[in-house]
């Protein structure tokens, strides 16, 4: 048996104190998460973050930095995820866009509104990424290298 971490990306989009979240179904229950997903083969981390944000929210975004790189083992299934969380700014909304299966829709929430929804967080990383962002954690996109 070979162990490996699942590489995922997430995008933290802030606009006037509100953050872009995704309301999605997990095991039939609505949960909140940053726009996030798995890295596809031959895809850069940056491209994956932009793609996942559009597919899950209908928003085009421009990445502005890296908030953090997180290792998280989900208690529900024991799977370990490596999450690269990007900061981004919203550029354009496509309300007519068809969103990924299982996505209820985008939600703009303040940190306080997010705290009120704690039982609905997909994972503890939802708040951790917001708090790291609010504490000024930002690293240059140059931190990530796509090619040797």
BAMIRO-54603 format. One record per residue (C-alpha): x, y, z; residue in three letters. Coordinates in nm, 3 decimals, decimal comma. Example, Ala and Ser with C-alpha at 12.3 -4.5 7.8 and 13.67 -1.06 7.14 Angstrom:
2
R      px      py      pz   r
R   1,230  -0,450   0,780 ALA
R   1,367  -0,106   0,714 SER
# end
This chain:
148
R      px      py      pz   r
R   0,000   0,000   0,000 UNK
R   0,140   0,337  -0,103 UNK
R   0,054   0,648   0,095 UNK
R   0,032   0,984  -0,080 UNK
R  -0,114   1,324  -0,010 UNK
R  -0,386   1,456  -0,235 UNK
R  -0,282   1,792  -0,383 UNK
R  -0,559   2,051  -0,371 UNK
R  -0,587   2,422  -0,432 UNK
R  -0,815   2,679  -0,271 UNK
R  -0,879   3,043  -0,350 UNK
R  -0,946   3,312  -0,093 UNK
R  -1,126   3,604  -0,257 UNK
R  -1,199   3,909  -0,041 UNK
R  -1,405   4,209  -0,141 UNK
R  -1,488   4,485   0,110 UNK
R  -1,468   4,255   0,411 UNK
R  -1,661   3,968   0,257 UNK
R  -1,510   3,642   0,138 UNK
R  -1,621   3,426  -0,152 UNK
R  -1,726   3,080  -0,036 UNK
R  -1,887   2,785  -0,205 UNK
R  -2,193   2,615  -0,066 UNK
R  -2,174   2,255  -0,178 UNK
R  -2,314   1,916  -0,092 UNK
R  -2,096   1,671   0,100 UNK
R  -2,260   1,340   0,182 UNK
R  -2,595   1,503   0,106 UNK
R  -2,540   1,790   0,351 UNK
R  -2,470   2,154   0,254 UNK
R  -2,123   2,268   0,363 UNK
R  -1,913   2,582   0,316 UNK
R  -1,564   2,591   0,169 UNK
R  -1,338   2,821  -0,022 UNK
R  -1,354   2,754  -0,396 UNK
R  -1,126   2,451  -0,402 UNK
R  -1,045   2,130  -0,580 UNK
R  -0,787   1,883  -0,697 UNK
R  -0,497   1,950  -0,924 UNK
R  -0,547   1,793  -1,268 UNK
R  -0,265   1,614  -1,454 UNK
R  -0,022   1,853  -1,630 UNK
R  -0,187   2,156  -1,469 UNK
R  -0,008   2,429  -1,276 UNK
R  -0,124   2,505  -0,923 UNK
R  -0,214   2,859  -1,030 UNK
R  -0,419   2,744  -1,328 UNK
R  -0,601   2,489  -1,111 UNK
R  -0,698   2,759  -0,859 UNK
R  -0,836   2,990  -1,128 UNK
R  -1,020   2,701  -1,297 UNK
R  -1,174   2,567  -0,976 UNK
R  -1,293   2,913  -0,873 UNK
R  -1,468   2,964  -1,206 UNK
R  -1,618   2,612  -1,208 UNK
R  -1,751   2,640  -0,853 UNK
R  -1,858   3,006  -0,833 UNK
R  -1,885   3,150  -1,183 UNK
R  -1,618   3,411  -1,092 UNK
R  -1,307   3,494  -1,294 UNK
R  -1,026   3,583  -1,053 UNK
R  -0,670   3,707  -1,066 UNK
R  -0,431   3,544  -0,821 UNK
R  -0,238   3,794  -0,608 UNK
R  -0,037   3,573  -0,374 UNK
R  -0,008   3,255  -0,171 UNK
R  -0,175   3,259   0,171 UNK
R  -0,027   2,929   0,285 UNK
R   0,047   2,565   0,223 UNK
R  -0,141   2,335   0,458 UNK
R  -0,135   1,965   0,540 UNK
R  -0,467   1,831   0,666 UNK
R  -0,587   1,479   0,742 UNK
R  -0,964   1,454   0,720 UNK
R  -1,105   1,280   1,028 UNK
R  -1,398   1,148   0,824 UNK
R  -1,188   0,932   0,590 UNK
R  -0,824   0,953   0,703 UNK
R  -0,715   1,101   0,370 UNK
R  -0,432   1,355   0,387 UNK
R  -0,464   1,665   0,170 UNK
R  -0,196   1,916   0,084 UNK
R  -0,377   2,245   0,023 UNK
R  -0,220   2,543  -0,144 UNK
R  -0,437   2,846  -0,065 UNK
R  -0,415   3,147  -0,294 UNK
R  -0,528   3,504  -0,240 UNK
R  -0,714   3,648  -0,538 UNK
R  -0,921   3,942  -0,648 UNK
R  -1,257   3,905  -0,818 UNK
R  -1,262   4,025  -1,179 UNK
R  -1,593   3,928  -1,337 UNK
R  -1,897   3,723  -1,245 UNK
R  -2,068   3,496  -1,496 UNK
R  -2,407   3,435  -1,331 UNK
R  -2,517   3,217  -1,624 UNK
R  -2,220   2,979  -1,584 UNK
R  -2,298   2,614  -1,521 UNK
R  -2,139   2,521  -1,189 UNK
R  -1,985   2,184  -1,099 UNK
R  -2,211   1,901  -0,985 UNK
R  -2,285   1,921  -0,615 UNK
R  -2,236   2,299  -0,600 UNK
R  -2,532   2,491  -0,460 UNK
R  -2,375   2,827  -0,535 UNK
R  -2,137   3,104  -0,431 UNK
R  -2,183   3,282  -0,099 UNK
R  -2,019   3,607   0,015 UNK
R  -1,972   3,607   0,393 UNK
R  -1,782   3,810   0,649 UNK
R  -1,561   3,628   0,899 UNK
R  -1,829   3,675   1,166 UNK
R  -2,096   3,529   0,939 UNK
R  -1,865   3,236   0,868 UNK
R  -1,817   3,178   1,243 UNK
R  -2,196   3,154   1,283 UNK
R  -2,192   2,868   1,030 UNK
R  -1,920   2,658   1,203 UNK
R  -2,111   2,326   1,191 UNK
R  -2,131   2,367   0,813 UNK
R  -1,758   2,412   0,744 UNK
R  -1,614   2,149   0,514 UNK
R  -1,301   2,148   0,731 UNK
R  -1,118   2,356   0,990 UNK
R  -0,901   2,490   0,705 UNK
R  -1,190   2,716   0,600 UNK
R  -1,139   2,948   0,898 UNK
R  -0,762   2,892   0,917 UNK
R  -0,713   3,029   0,564 UNK
R  -0,934   3,332   0,636 UNK
R  -0,748   3,408   0,958 UNK
R  -0,407   3,368   0,798 UNK
R  -0,517   3,608   0,523 UNK
R  -0,651   3,860   0,776 UNK
R  -0,323   3,841   0,968 UNK
R  -0,139   3,947   0,652 UNK
R  -0,002   3,610   0,545 UNK
R   0,085   3,656   0,177 UNK
R   0,373   3,512  -0,016 UNK
R   0,471   3,593  -0,371 UNK
R   0,337   3,373  -0,648 UNK
R   0,706   3,329  -0,737 UNK
R   0,722   3,090  -0,440 UNK
R   0,573   2,823  -0,666 UNK
R   0,777   2,676  -0,950 UNK
R   0,602   2,488  -1,230 UNK
R   0,912   2,385  -1,420 UNK
R   1,253   2,257  -1,314 UNK
# end
